[in-house]
Amino acid sequence: MENYLYFATGAPNDSGANEEVVMIPASRLTHFEIAGTASLDLWFESGVSQETNIGDGDISPNHTRVNLVITATTHKAVMQTIASAISDGATNDGFTVIADGENSVFIHSGITACNAIEIIDAS
């Protein structure tokens, strides 16, 4: 069974500027990146619905970046907890809440917010 990771910056507002809520297959996680002393990025490879046509007719895949606000210097502990949850996904219901800012539910006490969910154009 595929494990899906749930992220929410807050309540969906249908603004179209950025995603507010997203559920991404854990298998799409490519890497973690320290974005600052109190910030951690999770990068996901593109999915079929995230592809866009570019001028020369080629399909250019986009990537999703989820930025978490964390307690300073808890990067390693947060990454370890997320990695463990991903590997345990096959034994749970396949739905793992990583950061739900709307309901203040976080997989690790070091996570304080889901700051941004962005589709990054890779072209």
PyMOL commands that set and color helices and strands:
alter all, ss='L'
color gray80, all
select helices_A, chain A and resi 26-28+48-50+75-87+89-91
alter helices_A, ss='H'
color red, helices_A
select strands_A, chain A and resi 4-8+21-25+29-36+39-44+51-53+59-61+63-70+95-100+105-106+111-120
alter strands_A, ss='S'
color yellow, strands_A
deselect
rebuild
show_as cartoon
